[in-house]
Amino acid sequence: MEANGAEMIETLLRGAVLAVAEREEIERFVRNGRLPRKVAERFVAGDTVADAIQAGQLLSAAGLTTTLDHLGENVLTTEEAHAAVQSYEQTLRAMSAAGLEPNISVKLTMLGLDISDDVAHDNMLALLETARDVHGFVRIDMEDSQYAETTVRLTEALHSRVPDHVGTVIQAYLHRSDRDVERLIERKVRVRLVKGAYAEPASVALQRPREVDAAFVRLMERLLEDGTYPAIATHDPALIRATQGFAMRMGIDPHTWEFQMLYGVRREAQNALAGEGYGMRVYVPFGTDWYSYFARRIAERPANLLFVLRQLAPG
Ligand SMILES: Cc1cc2nc3c(=O)[nH]c(=O)nc-3n(C[C@H](O)[C@H](O)[C@H](O)COP(=O)(O)OP(=O)(O)OC[C@H]3O[C@@H](n4cnc5c(N)ncnc54)[C@H](O)[C@@H]3O)c2cc1C
């Protein structure tokens, strides 16, 4: 079937924004500009763990739960990876001390996956032992497709050592995701389902938004039916309705799964779903290394870029 014009433009814009964002002069401009920083603040809770805890407490007062993400990607030395483990341990302990459910989201490349699988595995195991101590949970975010197989495999290995405290993410756009979902369902690993945020080639990922949505619905149904406390992570009103409708038709208890959304995106919808009695967890990023995260949010919704440019326009 032919993709329609709007879909083609959307796909092209996403790719273009991610490509432009990789250019050094753009990164310097956005990082140092006062106004782009102000816009980033909408999506990032602050520089420190204290800022993120404060955001988590405000959300908690409104009946929402959180997962905190100390931003950063791709460390290249074991020292940096150890520092990341320590900072994540500190985040888990700080959440526990503040009376928040200790729940964090972590990228394996921050724990040394580019150094070796073993380094990432051992660092994650150390972090999971802290998570077990504080009765917390660590979600292993899914990065670009070159890491997909390793991420699923390491999650399985870690889950067999520290069950109940670790889960991962499945991206609906990847061709491999049906098989991965079945693998994770069988091992009772908690899965967060997302559309997928990286620019991927057609050889590994669906390109048309309609096809990604259809895959999302198919995987959502499998996870709600047979998964272990799945998280349905989307801001898309049609997919949220599809999830609610499926759960209702199948008589699936809303306490056996949850919705997730990103900090600063569709806040009213977050509050409304929590008010209707659905579990709603907000992904709260913090830290000084916010640039790549911010670029992906702009790529998802180029309207946010227009907002930045309008703020920058003189008079
Ligand atoms: C909790 C959570 C965790 C995630 N973890 C991962 C991960 O580990 N790996 C990964 O690849 N991706 C991850 N993502 C990102 C995900 O893959 C998508 O890129 C992102 O969620 C946008 O897709 P969408 O389902 O919201 O639908 P879209 O089609 O992007 O958006 C649907 C509608 O939502 C609203 N909306 C969406 N984005 C924005 C925005 N930035 N600003 C304002 N409104 C917006 C708009 O109304 C839009 O029409 C995560 C997303 C969430 C919510």
The ligand as an SDF file (V2000), in Angstrom:
LIG
                    3D

 53 58  0  0  0  0  0  0  0  0999 V2000
    7.7220    6.0990   29.2010 C   0  0  0  0  0  0  0  0  0  0  0  0
    8.3850    6.0390   27.8590 C   0  0  0  0  0  0  0  0  0  0  0  0
    9.5950    5.3760   27.7330 C   0  0  0  0  0  0  0  0  0  0  0  0
   10.2110    5.2640   26.4790 C   0  0  0  0  0  0  0  0  0  0  0  0
   11.3420    4.5060   26.3450 N   0  0  0  0  0  0  0  0  0  0  0  0
   11.8670    4.2960   25.1030 C   0  0  0  0  0  0  0  0  0  0  0  0
   12.9560    3.3980   24.8980 C   0  0  0  0  0  0  0  0  0  0  0  0
   13.4740    2.7670   25.8070 O   0  0  0  0  0  0  0  0  0  0  0  0
   13.4260    3.2470   23.6180 N   0  0  0  0  0  0  0  0  0  0  0  0
   12.8570    3.9100   22.5460 C   0  0  0  0  0  0  0  0  0  0  0  0
   13.2940    3.7130   21.4000 O   0  0  0  0  0  0  0  0  0  0  0  0
   11.8440    4.7780   22.7340 N   0  0  0  0  0  0  0  0  0  0  0  0
   11.3430    4.9800   23.9710 C   0  0  0  0  0  0  0  0  0  0  0  0
   10.2770    5.8510   24.1330 N   0  0  0  0  0  0  0  0  0  0  0  0
    9.8900    6.7410   23.0190 C   0  0  0  0  0  0  0  0  0  0  0  0
    8.9230    6.0810   22.0540 C   0  0  0  0  0  0  0  0  0  0  0  0
    9.5960    5.1020   21.2880 O   0  0  0  0  0  0  0  0  0  0  0  0
    8.3140    7.1200   21.1010 C   0  0  0  0  0  0  0  0  0  0  0  0
    9.3400    7.6950   20.3410 O   0  0  0  0  0  0  0  0  0  0  0  0
    7.5490    8.2390   21.8110 C   0  0  0  0  0  0  0  0  0  0  0  0
    6.8080    7.7460   22.8860 O   0  0  0  0  0  0  0  0  0  0  0  0
    6.5780    8.9150   20.8380 C   0  0  0  0  0  0  0  0  0  0  0  0
    5.6520    7.9800   20.3360 O   0  0  0  0  0  0  0  0  0  0  0  0
    4.1070    7.9780   20.7620 P   0  0  0  0  0  0  0  0  0  0  0  0
    3.7260    6.5400   20.9880 O   0  0  0  0  0  0  0  0  0  0  0  0
    3.8720    8.8390   21.9190 O   0  0  0  0  0  0  0  0  0  0  0  0
    3.3250    8.4240   19.4810 O   0  0  0  0  0  0  0  0  0  0  0  0
    3.5050    9.6760   18.4760 P   0  0  0  0  0  0  0  0  0  0  0  0
    2.9040    9.2210   17.1940 O   0  0  0  0  0  0  0  0  0  0  0  0
    4.8920   10.1940   18.4640 O   0  0  0  0  0  0  0  0  0  0  0  0
    2.5960   10.7730   19.1580 O   0  0  0  0  0  0  0  0  0  0  0  0
    1.2000   10.6570   19.2890 C   0  0  0  0  0  0  0  0  0  0  0  0
    0.6370   11.9740   19.8430 C   0  0  0  0  0  0  0  0  0  0  0  0
    1.1760   12.2370   21.1240 O   0  0  0  0  0  0  0  0  0  0  0  0
    1.4950   13.6090   21.2770 C   0  0  0  0  0  0  0  0  0  0  0  0
    2.9770   13.7590   21.4110 N   0  0  0  0  0  0  0  0  0  0  0  0
    3.8980   12.8120   21.1490 C   0  0  0  0  0  0  0  0  0  0  0  0
    5.1460   13.2480   21.3880 N   0  0  0  0  0  0  0  0  0  0  0  0
    5.0160   14.5200   21.7990 C   0  0  0  0  0  0  0  0  0  0  0  0
    5.9440   15.5180   22.1850 C   0  0  0  0  0  0  0  0  0  0  0  0
    7.2670   15.2860   22.2000 N   0  0  0  0  0  0  0  0  0  0  0  0
    5.4590   16.7200   22.5600 N   0  0  0  0  0  0  0  0  0  0  0  0
    4.1090   16.9420   22.5650 C   0  0  0  0  0  0  0  0  0  0  0  0
    3.1910   16.0400   22.2060 N   0  0  0  0  0  0  0  0  0  0  0  0
    3.6220   14.8570   21.8120 C   0  0  0  0  0  0  0  0  0  0  0  0
    0.9480   14.2680   20.0760 C   0  0  0  0  0  0  0  0  0  0  0  0
   -0.3810   14.6180   20.3350 O   0  0  0  0  0  0  0  0  0  0  0  0
    0.9920   13.1860   19.0210 C   0  0  0  0  0  0  0  0  0  0  0  0
    0.0790   13.3640   17.9860 O   0  0  0  0  0  0  0  0  0  0  0  0
    9.6350    5.9200   25.3630 C   0  0  0  0  0  0  0  0  0  0  0  0
    8.4150    6.5830   25.5000 C   0  0  0  0  0  0  0  0  0  0  0  0
    7.7760    6.6330   26.7160 C   0  0  0  0  0  0  0  0  0  0  0  0
    6.4460    7.3130   26.8040 C   0  0  0  0  0  0  0  0  0  0  0  0
  1  2  1  0
  2  3  1  0
  2 52  2  0
  3  4  2  0
  4  5  1  0
  4 50  1  0
  5  6  2  0
  6  7  1  0
  6 13  1  0
  7  8  2  0
  7  9  1  0
  9 10  1  0
 10 11  2  0
 10 12  1  0
 12 13  2  0
 13 14  1  0
 14 15  1  0
 14 50  1  0
 15 16  1  0
 16 17  1  0
 16 18  1  0
 18 19  1  0
 18 20  1  0
 20 21  1  0
 20 22  1  0
 22 23  1  0
 23 24  1  0
 24 25  2  0
 24 26  1  0
 24 27  1  0
 27 28  1  0
 28 29  2  0
 28 30  1  0
 28 31  1  0
 31 32  1  0
 32 33  1  0
 33 34  1  0
 33 48  1  0
 34 35  1  0
 35 36  1  0
 35 46  1  0
 36 37  1  0
 36 45  1  0
 37 38  2  0
 38 39  1  0
 39 40  1  0
 39 45  2  0
 40 41  1  0
 40 42  2  0
 42 43  1  0
 43 44  2  0
 44 45  1  0
 46 47  1  0
 46 48  1  0
 48 49  1  0
 50 51  2  0
 51 52  1  0
 52 53  1  0
M  END
$$$$
